[in-house]
Amino acid sequence: MATVSIRVDEKTKKIMEMHDEINWSAVLRKEIDAKLTALEGRAIDREKQDSAFRKIAELRDKFNRNLHGTELIREWRDSRR
């Protein structure tokens, strides 16, 4: 295991010392793990986002169009009238 140090203000440190029944290292490890898990979830979302951008580019190329999303939506709405 590696050691990581943090700094807290004096007030926080005093309150932590009043609660010496709590394993503060374990609390911090758990929170760090939770944050890293959340960040890994974002990486999956970025993969989905990249995939969606690729599909949009493929469709744009397929129809030989160079419209931005808002312009394309406006054209579709106008064509329904």
N, C-alpha and C positions, 0 to 999 in steps of 0.2 A: 504494500500500500504506500502511496505517496502522501506527503504532508502538504496541506494548504492552509495558510493563515488568513484570517480576516481581521479587520479593525471595526470596532463599534465604539460609540460614544460612551463616556463614563456612566451616564444614567442607565443606559441599556446594560452595561456590564454589571452594575450594582443590582439591578433587577434580576439578571440572570443568576447572580450569586445567591440571591434570596431563594431561588428555585433550584437548589443543587440536586434535587431528586430527578431532575430532567437531564438526560444525556444529550447535551447540546450538539456534540459532534454527530450523533446519530440523526438528530433533527435536521441538521444542515446537509448531511449526506443524502437523506431522503428527499429534501427539497431540490438539491442539485440533480439527483436522478430524475425527479419529476419534470424539471425544466428541460433536461436533455431529451427525455422521451417526447415531450411536446415539440421540441425542435426537429426531432426525427420525423414526426408526423407532418411537419411543414414540408420536409424534403419530398415526401410522397405527393403532397399537393402540387409542388413545383413540377414534378414529373408529369402529372395530369395536365397542368397548365401548359407545359412545353408541348405535350401531345396535341392539345387543342389548338395551339398556335400553328403547329405543323399542318393539321387538318384544314384549318382556315386558309393557309397559304396554298395548299394543294387545290382546294376548291376555287380559289381566286385564279390560279394558273389554269385550271381546267376550263373555266368559263372565260378565260382571257380578259379578266376584268381587273382594274386597278382602283377599285372603290374602297374607301374606308367603311368600317362597320356602319356608322351613322348614315352615310350616303346610300349604302346598299339597303338599309332598312327603309329609308325614305322612298327609294325607288320601288320597293316591294309594296309599300303602303299605297303609293300613287297608282300602281298598276292594278290594284284591287277595285279601284273606283270605276 
